[in-house]
Amino acid sequence: MTAYRFAYKPGAVRYGAGAAGALDDELASLGAERALVVSGRTVGTTPEVIDPVCEGLGDRLAGVLPETTPDKRVSTALDVVEAMEAEGADALVGLGGGSSIDVSKAAAAIASKDSVDRAAVGAELEETGTIAVEGETPPVVAVPTTLAGADLSQVAGINADPATCPVETRVDGGLSDAALMSAAVVGDPELVATTPESVLTASAMNGFDKGVETLYTSAATPFTDATAVRGLNVLADALPALGDSVTVETATPSLEGLLLVQYGISRPDGGTLGLIHAFGHGLTAYSDIQQGAAHAVIAPHALRYLFGEVDGRRALLAAALGVEDADDPAEAVVAAVADVRDGLGLPARLRDTDGPDPDQFTDVARAVVDDRLVVNLPEGLELTVEDMERVLEAAY
């Protein structure tokens, strides 16, 4: 391990069946009086999910705003800030998948401004691609119901479209600020187990790949190695069982592993997402493929390319996935990742998804090469559009 700096201040993590029942305690520890719950419509109107959260908040519940969508609209974040003001809320509970948690973080950034002007926020996002934190932010408590891994993070995606948001052109933006790190994460397997199987298994592949990438990217440290190795070890066994049947029993170790692989992946001085996530961004930018399906298809092929160019810490990855005795650790890692994908019942070929057609591969490849995550790749790995096209062709 070369010299490194590890600066990371995650929120408290509360984990276990029924953990949502202690949300009021978590809010109290943050000095918050009233929290607005931010969710999607399905999550926010499903009694098995929303009732335990509302009951757990008790008198600290300010209201529920079930308006988030996969688009992660800045207009929704603006609605959240207005609802906070109307209900007298001083904290947010992001309930659901990455969309709800990211919108909650965007709302926290907007709330940090002296005054909130919808047009001004839209103009800032359009001009800079982000929303700056300017003052104190309300705490965000993440309550995940999927396994994608947006919880222990200081970053968030936020988008805008003229049809729904105060912008003149479409913006695919993002936020990154230490102030946006979740103030607490409440991981409750009972809530995760209510998520439809197709949604949950796809999100699980996304979360699993975060652990894989944490071990080979340039921002790896002994701390992230330790949690990622342990998390991958848990997930390699837990996720195929989750693919067989979504229950509280199978969600419990899956959520545990997910929380472990997230530790330290998003911090002020470095991030550990890399090539697989860059491909995920490129594929979803040029097609309607679901993010988890994109990860499922591309991960083995991206890793095979990576190992053909650099060491990629293949021995450590092999140990994490339980294949350290293989004659060819690189190919064993690729096979182990494919086994997790297959165990989750996810697609193995781009042609079997809503992904891009081959005539779009050059555009996708160029997006991968230009992706902001490329800075995290191992030293000596130089991406080319031609190589990325070949990866896509292999995955097709």
DRENSEMAR-445559 format. One record per residue (C-alpha): x, y, z; residue in one letter. Coordinates in steps of 0.25 Angstrom, whole numbers, plus 5000, padded with zeros to 4 digits. Each point is the difference from the previous one (the first is absolute). Layout:
<recs>
[[X; Y; Z]; 'a']
...
</recs>
This chain:
<recs>
[[5000; 5000; 5000]; 'm']
[[5006; 5014; 4996]; 't']
[[4998; 5012; 5009]; 'a']
[[4986; 5004; 5002]; 'y']
[[4991; 5010; 5007]; 'r']
[[4987; 4995; 5006]; 'f']
[[4990; 5011; 5004]; 'a']
[[4986; 4994; 5002]; 'y']
[[4989; 5004; 5010]; 'k']
[[4988; 4992; 4998]; 'p']
[[4987; 5001; 5008]; 'g']
[[4996; 4990; 5010]; 'a']
[[4996; 4986; 4994]; 'v']
[[4988; 4993; 5007]; 'r']
[[4997; 4986; 4995]; 'y']
[[4991; 4989; 5002]; 'g']
[[4986; 4995; 4999]; 'a']
[[4990; 5011; 5005]; 'g']
[[5011; 5011; 5000]; 'a']
[[4990; 5010; 4995]; 'a']
[[4993; 4999; 5013]; 'g']
[[5012; 5008; 5006]; 'a']
[[4999; 5012; 4990]; 'l']
[[4996; 5009; 5011]; 'd']
[[5012; 4997; 5008]; 'd']
[[5009; 5003; 4988]; 'e']
[[4993; 5013; 4997]; 'l']
[[5002; 5004; 5015]; 'a']
[[5015; 4997; 4999]; 's']
[[5001; 5009; 4989]; 'l']
[[4993; 5011; 5007]; 'g']
[[4988; 5000; 4990]; 'a']
[[4986; 5003; 5004]; 'e']
[[4992; 4996; 4988]; 'r']
[[5003; 4992; 4988]; 'a']
[[4993; 5000; 4986]; 'l']
[[5000; 4986; 4993]; 'v']
[[5004; 5001; 4986]; 'v']
[[4997; 4988; 4991]; 's']
[[4994; 4995; 4987]; 'g']
[[4985; 4998; 4998]; 'r']
[[5000; 4985; 5002]; 't']
[[5009; 5000; 5012]; 'v']
[[4993; 5012; 5006]; 'g']
[[4986; 4993; 4999]; 't']
[[5004; 4986; 5003]; 't']
[[4996; 4997; 5015]; 'p']
[[5010; 4989; 5002]; 'e']
[[5011; 5011; 4997]; 'v']
[[4995; 5013; 5004]; 'i']
[[4992; 4996; 5013]; 'd']
[[5013; 4995; 5007]; 'p']
[[5007; 5013; 4997]; 'v']
[[4989; 5009; 5004]; 'c']
[[4998; 4992; 5013]; 'e']
[[5015; 5000; 5002]; 'g']
[[5001; 5016; 4999]; 'l']
[[4988; 5001; 5009]; 'g']
[[4998; 5015; 5004]; 'd']
[[5012; 5004; 4992]; 'r']
[[4992; 4997; 4987]; 'l']
[[4998; 5013; 4992]; 'a']
[[4993; 4993; 4988]; 'g']
[[5002; 4991; 4988]; 'v']
[[5004; 5005; 4986]; 'l']
[[4998; 4988; 4990]; 'p']
[[5005; 5007; 4987]; 'e']
[[5014; 4995; 4997]; 't']
[[5002; 4994; 4986]; 't']
[[5012; 4992; 4994]; 'p']
[[5002; 5014; 4992]; 'd']
[[5005; 5006; 5013]; 'k']
[[4994; 5013; 4996]; 'r']
[[5005; 5013; 5006]; 'v']
[[4985; 5005; 5000]; 's']
[[4997; 4989; 5010]; 't']
[[5012; 5004; 5009]; 'a']
[[4994; 5014; 5000]; 'l']
[[4986; 4995; 5003]; 'd']
[[5007; 4993; 5012]; 'v']
[[5006; 5013; 5005]; 'v']
[[4986; 5007; 4999]; 'e']
[[4994; 4989; 5008]; 'a']
[[5010; 5000; 5011]; 'm']
[[4997; 5015; 5002]; 'e']
[[4985; 4998; 4999]; 'a']
[[5001; 4988; 5011]; 'e']
[[5011; 5006; 5008]; 'g']
[[5009; 4989; 4998]; 'a']
[[5015; 5001; 5003]; 'd']
[[5005; 4986; 4995]; 'a']
[[4997; 4991; 4988]; 'l']
[[4998; 4985; 5000]; 'v']
[[5004; 4994; 4986]; 'g']
[[4991; 4988; 4999]; 'l']
[[5002; 4990; 4988]; 'g']
[[5011; 4998; 4990]; 'g']
[[5010; 5010; 4995]; 'g']
[[4990; 5009; 4993]; 's']
[[4994; 5004; 5013]; 's']
[[5013; 5001; 5008]; 'i']
[[5007; 5008; 4989]; 'd']
[[4988; 5010; 4999]; 'v']
[[5000; 5001; 5015]; 's']
[[5015; 5004; 4999]; 'k']
[[4997; 5010; 4989]; 'a']
[[4989; 5006; 5009]; 'a']
[[5010; 5002; 5011]; 'a']
[[5009; 5007; 4991]; 'a']
[[4989; 5009; 4995]; 'i']
[[4995; 5003; 5015]; 'a']
[[5014; 5004; 5003]; 's']
[[4998; 5013; 4992]; 'k']
[[4996; 5013; 5006]; 'd']
[[4988; 5000; 4992]; 's']
[[4994; 4990; 4990]; 'v']
[[4996; 5005; 4986]; 'd']
[[4996; 4989; 4990]; 'r']
[[5005; 5007; 4988]; 'a']
[[5013; 5003; 5007]; 'a']
[[5002; 4986; 5004]; 'v']
[[4997; 4995; 4986]; 'g']
[[5010; 5011; 4994]; 'a']
[[5011; 4995; 5009]; 'e']
[[4998; 4986; 4996]; 'l']
[[4999; 5003; 4986]; 'e']
[[5013; 5009; 5000]; 'e']
[[5009; 4991; 5010]; 't']
[[4994; 4986; 4999]; 'g']
[[4998; 5000; 5015]; 't']
[[4994; 5007; 5012]; 'i']
[[5009; 5006; 5010]; 'a']
[[4999; 4999; 5015]; 'v']
[[5001; 5014; 5006]; 'e']
[[4997; 4999; 5014]; 'g']
[[4995; 4990; 5011]; 'e']
[[4992; 4988; 4994]; 't']
[[4989; 4992; 5007]; 'p']
[[5004; 4986; 5003]; 'p']
[[4996; 4989; 4991]; 'v']
[[4997; 4986; 5006]; 'v']
[[5000; 4989; 4989]; 'a']
[[4991; 4989; 5001]; 'v']
[[5003; 4991; 4988]; 'p']
[[4990; 4990; 4995]; 't']
[[5009; 4995; 4988]; 't']
[[5014; 4995; 5000]; 'l']
[[5006; 5010; 4990]; 'a']
[[5009; 5007; 5010]; 'g']
[[4997; 5015; 5001]; 'a']
[[5000; 5001; 5015]; 'd']
[[5014; 5003; 5005]; 'l']
[[5003; 5010; 4989]; 's']
[[5002; 5015; 4999]; 'q']
[[4996; 5000; 4985]; 'v']
[[4987; 5000; 4994]; 'a']
[[4995; 5001; 4985]; 'g']
[[4990; 5010; 4997]; 'i']
[[4993; 5003; 4986]; 'n']
[[4991; 5010; 4994]; 'a']
[[4992; 5001; 4987]; 'd']
[[4992; 5012; 4995]; 'p']
[[4987; 4992; 5000]; 'a']
[[5001; 4999; 5015]; 't']
[[5011; 5009; 5006]; 'c']
[[5004; 5015; 4999]; 'p']
[[5011; 4998; 4989]; 'v']
[[5001; 5003; 4986]; 'e']
[[5007; 4987; 4996]; 't']
[[5001; 4987; 5006]; 'r']
[[5011; 4998; 5010]; 'v']
[[5006; 4987; 5006]; 'd']
[[5007; 5006; 5012]; 'g']
[[5006; 4995; 5013]; 'g']
[[5003; 5005; 5014]; 'l']
[[5012; 4997; 5009]; 's']
[[5003; 5006; 5013]; 'd']
[[5004; 4995; 5014]; 'a']
[[4988; 5007; 5006]; 'a']
[[4991; 4990; 4992]; 'l']
[[5005; 4988; 5006]; 'm']
[[4988; 4992; 5007]; 's']
[[4999; 5005; 5014]; 'a']
[[4995; 4986; 5003]; 'a']
[[4996; 4987; 4993]; 'v']
[[4990; 4991; 5005]; 'v']
[[5001; 4986; 4993]; 'g']
[[4987; 4992; 5003]; 'd']
[[4999; 4986; 4993]; 'p']
[[4985; 5000; 5002]; 'e']
[[4999; 5012; 4991]; 'l']
[[5010; 4995; 4990]; 'v']
[[4992; 4987; 4999]; 'a']
[[4987; 5008; 4995]; 't']
[[5007; 5004; 4987]; 't']
[[4996; 4993; 4988]; 'p']
[[5010; 4989; 4996]; 'e']
[[5003; 5005; 4986]; 's']
[[5003; 5014; 5006]; 'v']
[[5008; 4994; 5012]; 'l']
[[5009; 4991; 4992]; 't']
[[5004; 5010; 4990]; 'a']
[[5003; 5010; 5011]; 's']
[[5008; 4989; 5007]; 'a']
[[5010; 4998; 4988]; 'm']
[[5002; 5015; 5000]; 'n']
[[5004; 5000; 5015]; 'g']
[[5008; 4987; 4998]; 'f']
[[5009; 5007; 4989]; 'd']
[[5003; 5011; 5010]; 'k']
[[5007; 4990; 5008]; 'g']
[[5008; 4995; 4988]; 'v']
[[5004; 5013; 4995]; 'e']
[[5004; 5005; 5014]; 't']
[[5012; 4990; 5000]; 'l']
[[5006; 5003; 4987]; 'y']
[[4998; 5015; 4998]; 't']
[[5011; 5010; 5003]; 's']
[[4993; 5006; 5013]; 'a']
[[5001; 4986; 5007]; 'a']
[[5005; 5000; 5014]; 't']
[[5002; 4989; 5011]; 'p']
[[4987; 5005; 5007]; 'f']
[[4992; 4999; 4987]; 't']
[[5007; 4987; 4997]; 'd']
[[4996; 4994; 5013]; 'a']
[[4985; 5003; 4999]; 't']
[[4999; 4997; 4985]; 'a']
[[5006; 4987; 5001]; 'v']
[[4991; 4996; 5012]; 'r']
[[4988; 5006; 4993]; 'g']
[[5003; 4992; 4987]; 'l']
[[5002; 4987; 5008]; 'n']
[[4986; 5002; 5006]; 'v']
[[4994; 5004; 4987]; 'l']
[[5006; 4989; 4991]; 'a']
[[4991; 4990; 5009]; 'd']
[[4989; 5009; 5003]; 'a']
[[4996; 5005; 4986]; 'l']
[[4997; 4987; 4993]; 'p']
[[4991; 4996; 5012]; 'a']
[[4993; 5014; 4998]; 'l']
[[4998; 4996; 4986]; 'g']
[[4993; 4987; 5004]; 'd']
[[4990; 5007; 5009]; 's']
[[4999; 5014; 5006]; 'v']
[[4997; 4999; 5015]; 't']
[[5004; 5007; 5012]; 'v']
[[5010; 4988; 5003]; 'e']
[[5007; 5002; 4986]; 't']
[[4999; 5015; 5001]; 'a']
[[5007; 5000; 5013]; 't']
[[5014; 4996; 4996]; 'p']
[[4999; 5007; 4986]; 's']
[[4997; 5013; 5007]; 'l']
[[5012; 4998; 5010]; 'e']
[[5009; 4997; 4988]; 'g']
[[4996; 5012; 4993]; 'l']
[[5002; 5010; 5012]; 'l']
[[5014; 4994; 5001]; 'l']
[[5004; 5002; 4985]; 'v']
[[4995; 5014; 5001]; 'q']
[[5010; 5004; 5011]; 'y']
[[5010; 5011; 4995]; 'g']
[[4995; 4999; 4985]; 'i']
[[4996; 5015; 5000]; 's']
[[5009; 5010; 5008]; 'r']
[[5006; 5014; 4998]; 'p']
[[5014; 4995; 4996]; 'd']
[[4996; 4989; 4991]; 'g']
[[4989; 4990; 4994]; 'g']
[[5001; 4985; 4997]; 't']
[[4990; 4999; 4988]; 'l']
[[5007; 4997; 4987]; 'g']
[[4998; 4993; 4987]; 'l']
[[4988; 4992; 5002]; 'i']
[[4992; 5012; 5005]; 'h']
[[5006; 5008; 4988]; 'a']
[[4994; 4990; 4991]; 'f']
[[4987; 5001; 5008]; 'g']
[[4999; 5015; 4997]; 'h']
[[5003; 4999; 4986]; 'g']
[[4990; 4989; 4997]; 'l']
[[4989; 5007; 5007]; 't']
[[5003; 5013; 4993]; 'a']
[[4998; 4993; 4987]; 'y']
[[4988; 4991; 5003]; 's']
[[4989; 4996; 5009]; 'd']
[[5008; 4989; 5007]; 'i']
[[4998; 4999; 5015]; 'q']
[[5012; 5003; 5008]; 'q']
[[5001; 4987; 5007]; 'g']
[[4998; 4992; 4986]; 'a']
[[5011; 5008; 4994]; 'a']
[[5010; 4996; 5012]; 'h']
[[4996; 4986; 4999]; 'a']
[[5003; 4999; 4985]; 'v']
[[5013; 5008; 5000]; 'i']
[[5007; 4997; 5013]; 'a']
[[5006; 4987; 4995]; 'p']
[[5005; 5006; 4987]; 'h']
[[5005; 5012; 5006]; 'a']
[[5008; 4992; 5010]; 'l']
[[5006; 4991; 4989]; 'r']
[[5004; 5013; 4993]; 'y']
[[5006; 5006; 5013]; 'l']
[[5008; 4987; 5003]; 'f']
[[5006; 5000; 4986]; 'g']
[[5006; 5014; 5002]; 'e']
[[5004; 5000; 5015]; 'v']
[[5001; 4991; 5012]; 'd']
[[4987; 5006; 5006]; 'g']
[[5003; 4994; 5013]; 'r']
[[4995; 4987; 4995]; 'r']
[[5005; 4991; 5011]; 'a']
[[4993; 5009; 5011]; 'l']
[[4987; 4999; 4992]; 'l']
[[5001; 4985; 4998]; 'a']
[[5002; 4999; 5015]; 'a']
[[4988; 5009; 5003]; 'a']
[[4991; 4991; 4991]; 'l']
[[5005; 4987; 5005]; 'g']
[[5008; 4996; 4988]; 'v']
[[5014; 5002; 5004]; 'e']
[[5005; 4986; 4997]; 'd']
[[4997; 5001; 4985]; 'a']
[[5011; 4999; 4991]; 'd']
[[4996; 5012; 4992]; 'd']
[[4995; 5010; 5011]; 'p']
[[4996; 5011; 4989]; 'a']
[[4991; 4990; 4993]; 'e']
[[4995; 4994; 5013]; 'a']
[[4995; 5014; 5004]; 'v']
[[4993; 5002; 4987]; 'v']
[[4993; 4987; 5002]; 'a']
[[4996; 5003; 5014]; 'a']
[[4994; 5013; 4997]; 'v']
[[4992; 4994; 4988]; 'a']
[[4996; 4989; 5010]; 'd']
[[4994; 5011; 5009]; 'v']
[[4993; 5006; 4988]; 'r']
[[4994; 4987; 4996]; 'd']
[[4996; 4997; 5015]; 'g']
[[4992; 5013; 5000]; 'l']
[[4993; 4996; 4987]; 'g']
[[5005; 5012; 4992]; 'l']
[[5003; 5001; 4985]; 'p']
[[5014; 4996; 4995]; 'a']
[[4999; 5006; 4986]; 'r']
[[4997; 5015; 4996]; 'l']
[[4991; 4994; 4989]; 'r']
[[4991; 4995; 5010]; 'd']
[[4998; 5014; 5007]; 't']
[[4995; 5013; 4996]; 'd']
[[5014; 5004; 4997]; 'g']
[[5006; 5007; 4988]; 'p']
[[5001; 4995; 4986]; 'd']
[[5014; 4997; 4995]; 'p']
[[4999; 5012; 4991]; 'd']
[[5000; 5008; 5013]; 'q']
[[5012; 4993; 5006]; 'f']
[[5010; 5011; 4996]; 't']
[[4992; 5011; 5007]; 'd']
[[4999; 4991; 5012]; 'v']
[[5015; 4997; 5000]; 'a']
[[5004; 5015; 4999]; 'r']
[[4991; 5003; 5012]; 'a']
[[5007; 4989; 5008]; 'v']
[[5014; 5006; 4996]; 'v']
[[4995; 5014; 5004]; 'd']
[[4993; 4996; 5013]; 'd']
[[5004; 5007; 5012]; 'r']
[[5003; 4987; 5007]; 'l']
[[5012; 4996; 4991]; 'v']
[[5009; 5009; 5009]; 'v']
[[4998; 4988; 5011]; 'n']
[[5006; 4989; 4990]; 'l']
[[5013; 4993; 5004]; 'p']
[[5013; 5006; 4995]; 'e']
[[5004; 4996; 4986]; 'g']
[[4985; 4997; 4995]; 'l']
[[4998; 5010; 4988]; 'e']
[[4986; 4998; 4994]; 'l']
[[4998; 5001; 4986]; 't']
[[4987; 5001; 4992]; 'v']
[[5003; 4988; 4992]; 'e']
[[5003; 4992; 5012]; 'd']
[[4987; 5004; 5006]; 'm']
[[4993; 4996; 4988]; 'e']
[[5006; 4986; 5000]; 'r']
[[4995; 4999; 5014]; 'v']
[[4986; 5003; 4996]; 'l']
[[5000; 4991; 4988]; 'e']
[[5005; 4989; 5009]; 'a']
[[4988; 5003; 5009]; 'a']
[[4990; 5000; 4989]; 'y']
</recs>
